[in-house]
């Protein structure tokens, strides 16, 4: 039985996705849950699993084409046994029945004029009259590859004067300024991941009025404690105990006391989140991912450390899933891991705040003692907070940072357990 598969919703508020790569082709057999396509949304890169076992009959969406959630993307000839099970499930849940035939009446003209954001962007940048382009997609629809071919061949139709071009709103992250390329320059094509990062960060900067604060914390006792136990911990637990889990734990405890900071912007309201889900930034050579530690307030330092290690490995091996990237309420960015001592992070879109933990640096500090002020060598760290000024003000964020600082400065073998 021929059955349609639609673009799934890969996260809250996700309304569309771009098929960056098909992993199957017509005539290929697949099993249920086998990945059939790589998809890129404004929140996550993920693979779409097959909902059925059967044979791929038709791919209805081109690579690099952006489609809305719920649109049919391919047709599968479902194996008889799987089809019977699916039919039974549909009947019991009163879901719409699978189609008995893939014959559909299509309005070719309508299809052709449904341009994706990528097509609109390229056409706008290069002043291309879309009415003059022959589409190779389903029903004559113009794809990004069609526009790129026109550009590459130098045959750009311009029957509509530039001044009369219809107004096209570029996708977030698009830079309309023309940049001159000189001899010896290297042009690096944008990957789908790089485009998504650019779009998300531009949207965050455009939507949210960023403000910034910083405190420095004396983490000498924390450094001493971690160095004392890291060898035994690695032998017992099988992974390295870094400083990051201590910082995340301090943030989590502070968020419990200041729930106003654990919030997201809701358009016409502020939403204080019940769960504390910490997004962490994990970089690869060419991209940045932000997986999430769910319910971090219920986890020990050891448990947080294990999850940080597992999520980082998933990112670097390409096995991170969409679920691993969803639901973050506050972000901790470990910029200190590559030597940074000061930064102004951009908010993870819709979250109210992000904290960058900078490099721990030994330096002379004036400290108070019974004998008076004295200079000592201490391990110091800067904690840099960016905030959405629509949601938060300096007073509450100052108190939040002060509490994070207090917890870190009192972390020691005597009063802190990693278990």
C-alpha positions in Angstrom: 0.0 0.0 0.0 1.4 3.4 -1.0 1.6 5.7 2.1 2.7 9.3 2.4 5.2 10.5 5.0 5.1 14.1 6.1 7.6 16.5 7.6 7.5 15.9 11.3 7.6 18.5 14.0 11.1 18.3 15.5 10.5 20.6 18.4 8.3 23.1 20.1 7.5 26.1 17.9 9.3 24.5 14.9 7.1 25.2 11.9 9.3 24.2 9.0 12.5 22.3 8.1 15.0 22.0 5.2 15.8 18.6 3.7 19.6 19.0 3.7 20.2 15.4 2.4 18.2 12.4 1.3 19.6 9.2 2.7 17.4 7.0 0.4 16.4 7.0 -3.2 13.3 5.6 -5.1 13.3 1.8 -5.2 15.3 1.4 -2.1 14.0 -0.8 0.7 13.9 0.6 4.2 12.9 -0.7 7.6 10.8 1.1 10.2 12.9 3.7 12.1 15.7 3.6 9.5 16.9 7.2 8.8 15.7 8.4 5.4 16.7 12.1 5.4 18.8 14.7 7.2 16.7 17.8 8.1 17.8 21.2 9.4 15.5 23.4 11.4 16.1 26.7 13.2 16.6 24.7 16.4 18.3 21.4 15.5 19.9 19.2 12.9 18.3 15.7 13.0 17.5 12.6 11.0 14.0 11.7 10.0 13.2 8.0 10.6 11.0 6.0 8.4 7.5 5.5 9.9 7.1 2.2 8.0 8.9 -0.8 6.5 8.7 -0.9 2.8 10.1 0.5 -0.5 10.7 4.2 -1.2 8.4 5.0 -4.2 8.8 8.8 -4.7 10.7 11.7 -3.1 8.5 14.8 -3.3 11.0 17.3 -1.9 14.3 18.4 -3.3 17.5 18.7 -1.2 18.0 22.2 0.2 14.2 22.8 -0.1 12.4 24.2 2.9 9.0 22.8 3.7 6.4 23.4 6.4 5.6 20.8 9.1 2.9 18.4 7.9 3.7 18.6 4.2 4.2 15.3 2.4 7.9 14.7 1.7 7.9 11.2 0.2 5.8 8.1 -0.6 6.5 4.6 0.7 5.1 1.3 -0.6 4.5 -0.2 2.8 5.1 -3.9 3.4 1.8 -5.8 3.8 2.4 -6.8 7.4 3.4 -3.3 8.4 0.5 -1.8 6.5 -2.0 -4.0 8.3 -0.5 -3.0 11.7 -0.6 0.6 10.8 -4.2 0.4 9.6 -5.2 -1.2 12.8 -3.5 1.5 14.8 -5.1 4.2 12.8 -8.5 2.8 13.2 -8.2 2.5 16.9 -7.0 6.1 17.2 -9.4 7.5 14.6 -6.4 9.0 12.8 -6.7 9.7 9.1 -6.4 6.6 6.9 -3.4 6.1 4.7 -4.1 6.7 1.0 -4.7 3.8 -1.3 -3.1 5.4 -4.3 -0.4 8.0 -5.0 -2.3 9.5 -7.9 -2.9 13.1 -7.0 -4.2 16.0 -9.0 -1.6 18.8 -8.8 -1.9 22.4 -9.7 1.4 22.9 -11.5 1.2 26.6 -11.7 0.4 26.9 -8.0 3.3 24.5 -7.1 5.7 26.5 -9.2 4.9 29.7 -7.5 5.3 28.4 -3.9 8.9 29.5 -3.5 11.0 28.4 -0.5 12.8 31.0 1.6 16.1 29.8 0.2 14.9 30.4 -3.4 13.5 33.8 -2.5 16.7 34.8 -0.8 18.9 33.8 -3.8 16.6 35.4 -6.3 16.6 38.6 -4.3 20.4 38.7 -3.9 20.9 38.2 -7.7 17.9 40.1 -9.0 16.5 37.1 -10.7 13.0 37.1 -12.2 11.5 33.9 -10.9 8.8 33.9 -13.5 11.6 33.4 -16.1 13.1 30.4 -14.4 12.2 26.8 -15.4 11.7 24.7 -12.3 12.9 21.1 -12.0 11.0 20.3 -8.8 7.7 18.5 -8.4 5.0 20.2 -10.5 7.6 22.6 -12.0 8.5 24.1 -8.6 11.6 26.1 -8.6 14.3 24.8 -6.3 17.5 26.3 -4.9 19.5 24.3 -7.3 17.6 25.8 -10.2 18.5 29.3 -9.0 22.1 28.3 -8.4 22.4 26.9 -11.9 21.1 30.1 -13.4 23.7 32.1 -11.3 26.6 29.7 -12.2 25.7 29.8 -15.9 25.7 33.6 -15.9 22.3 33.6 -17.6 20.4 35.6 -15.0 16.9 36.6 -16.4 16.2 40.3 -15.5 13.0 41.0 -17.4 11.7 42.9 -14.3 13.8 46.0 -13.6 15.6 45.9 -10.2 13.6 48.9 -9.0 10.4 47.0 -9.7 11.4 43.8 -8.1 8.8 42.5 -5.6 9.9 43.1 -2.0 11.4 39.9 -0.6 12.2 39.6 3.1 15.5 37.8 3.4 15.9 35.0 5.8 17.5 36.0 9.1 21.3 36.0 8.8 21.4 37.0 5.2 23.9 39.8 4.4 22.8 41.8 1.4 25.9 43.9 1.2 28.1 43.0 -1.8 31.6 42.0 -0.8 34.5 42.3 -3.3 36.5 39.2 -3.8 40.1 39.7 -4.6 42.8 37.5 -6.1 43.9 34.9 -3.6 40.8 35.1 -1.5 39.2 31.7 -0.6 35.4 31.4 -0.7 34.1 28.9 1.7 30.5 27.7 0.9 28.1 27.8 3.8 27.1 24.5 5.2 23.5 24.0 6.3 24.7 24.0 9.9 26.6 27.3 9.5 23.5 28.9 7.9 21.4 27.8 10.8 23.8 29.1 13.4 24.0 32.5 11.6 20.2 32.7 11.3 19.6 31.9 15.0 22.2 34.3 16.3 21.0 37.2 14.1 17.5 36.5 15.2 18.5 36.5 18.8 20.4 39.8 18.5 17.6 41.4 16.5 14.8 40.2 18.8 16.3 40.6 22.3 17.8 43.8 23.8 21.0 42.3 25.2 22.6 43.6 28.4 25.7 42.3 30.0 27.2 41.9 33.5 30.3 40.3 35.0 31.6 39.2 38.4 34.9 37.6 39.3 35.1 34.7 41.7 37.9 33.3 43.8 37.9 29.6 43.1 41.1 28.7 44.8 39.4 26.2 47.1 37.5 24.6 44.2 40.7 24.2 42.2 42.4 22.5 45.1 39.5 20.2 45.8 39.1 19.1 42.2 42.8 18.5 41.8 42.8 16.3 45.0 40.0 14.0 43.8 40.3 14.0 40.0 42.7 11.0 39.8 40.6 8.8 42.1 37.4 10.0 40.4 38.7 9.0 36.9 39.8 5.6 38.1 36.4 5.0 39.8 34.0 6.6 37.3 35.8 6.1 34.0 35.7 9.7 32.8 37.5 13.0 33.7 36.1 15.3 36.3 36.5 18.8 34.8 35.6 22.1 36.3 32.5 22.6 34.2 30.1 20.4 36.3 31.0 22.4 39.5 30.0 25.6 37.7 26.8 24.1 36.3 25.9 22.9 39.7 26.4 26.4 41.2 24.3 27.9 38.4 21.5 25.3 39.0 21.4 25.9 42.8 21.2 29.7 42.1 18.4 29.2 39.6 16.4 27.4 42.2 16.7 30.5 44.4 16.1 33.0 41.5 13.5 31.3 39.3 13.0 34.7 37.4 16.3 34.0 35.6 15.2 30.5 34.5 12.7 32.0 32.0 11.9 32.4 28.3 10.4 35.3 26.4 6.8 34.3 25.3 6.0 37.2 23.0 3.2 38.8 25.1 4.3 37.2 28.4 7.3 36.0 30.4 7.3 32.2 31.1 9.2 31.1 34.2 10.1 27.5 33.5 9.4 24.8 36.1 12.2 22.5 34.9 15.8 23.6 35.0 17.3 22.3 31.8 20.8 23.5 31.2 22.0 24.0 27.6 25.8 23.6 27.1 27.8 24.8 24.1 29.8 22.1 22.4 32.0 23.1 19.5 33.2 21.0 16.6 35.8 22.1 14.0 33.1 23.8 11.9 30.0 24.2 14.0 28.5 24.8 17.4 25.8 22.6 19.0 23.9 23.3 22.2 22.7 20.0 23.7 20.7 20.0 26.9 21.1 18.5 30.4 17.5 17.8 31.4 16.4 18.3 35.0 19.8 19.4 36.1 18.5 20.4 39.5 18.0 16.7 40.3 21.5 15.7 39.4 24.8 15.5 41.5 28.1 17.0 40.2 29.1 13.5 39.2 25.9 13.0 37.2 26.2 16.3 35.6 29.8 15.6 34.7 28.8 12.2 33.1 26.1 13.8 31.0 28.4 16.6 29.9 30.9 14.0 28.7 28.2 11.9 27.0 26.6 14.8 25.2 30.0 16.1 24.0 30.8 12.7 22.6 27.5 12.5 20.8 28.1 15.9 19.2 31.7 15.0 18.1 30.6 11.6 16.7 27.6 12.9 14.9 25.1 10.9 16.9 23.4 13.7 18.7 19.6 13.5 18.4 16.9 16.1 18.2 15.6 15.3 21.7 19.1 16.0 23.1 18.9 19.5 21.7 15.4 20.5 22.9 14.0 22.2 26.0 16.9 24.3 27.3 16.0 27.0 29.8 19.4 28.5 30.6 22.8 28.2 28.8 26.2 27.7 30.3 29.1 28.5 27.9 32.5 27.2 28.8 34.6 29.7 26.9 37.4 29.3 29.4 38.2 25.9 27.9 40.2 27.6 25.1 41.7 30.4 27.2 39.2 33.2 27.0 39.1 35.5 30.0 36.3 37.8 28.9 33.4 37.5 26.5 29.9 38.8 25.8 27.8 35.7 24.7 24.7 36.0 22.5 21.6 34.6 24.0 20.3 31.2 23.0 17.1 32.4 21.2 14.1 32.8 23.6 16.1 32.1 26.7 16.4 35.0 29.2 20.1 34.5 30.0 23.4 32.8 29.2 26.5 32.6 31.4 30.0 32.3 30.0 32.6 30.7 32.4 36.0 32.1 31.5 39.4 30.7 32.0 40.7 30.2 35.6 43.8 32.3 36.0 46.2 32.6 38.9 47.0 36.2 39.8 47.9 38.4 42.8 44.8 39.5 44.7 44.4 41.7 47.7 42.7 39.7 50.5 41.7 40.6 54.1 43.2 38.9 57.1 43.3 39.5 60.8 46.7 41.1 60.3 45.3 43.4 57.7 45.3 43.5 53.9 47.8 41.3 52.1 48.5 40.1 48.6 48.2 36.4 47.8 48.2 34.3 44.6 44.7 33.1 44.0 42.8 31.2 41.2 40.3 33.7 39.8 37.6 33.3 37.2 35.3 35.8 35.4 31.6 34.9 35.1 30.0 36.8 32.2 26.2 37.0 32.0 24.2 38.2 29.0 20.6 38.8 29.6 17.4 39.7 27.8 16.5 43.1 29.1 12.8 42.5 28.2 12.7 39.7 30.8 15.4 40.6 33.4 16.9 43.7 35.0 20.2 44.4 36.6 19.1 43.9 40.2 17.9 40.3 40.0 20.8 39.3 37.7 23.3 41.0 40.1 21.8 38.9 43.0 21.9 35.8 40.9 25.5 36.3 39.9 26.4 37.1 43.5 24.9 33.8 44.6 26.7 31.8 41.9 30.0 33.5 43.1 29.2 32.6 46.8 28.6 29.0 46.0 31.8 28.6 44.0 33.9 30.4 46.6 32.6 28.0 49.3 33.2 24.8 47.2 35.7 22.7 49.1 36.4 19.2 50.3 34.9 20.0 53.6 31.4 21.1 52.4 30.9 19.8 48.9 30.3 16.3 47.6 30.4 15.3 44.0 28.0 12.4 44.7 
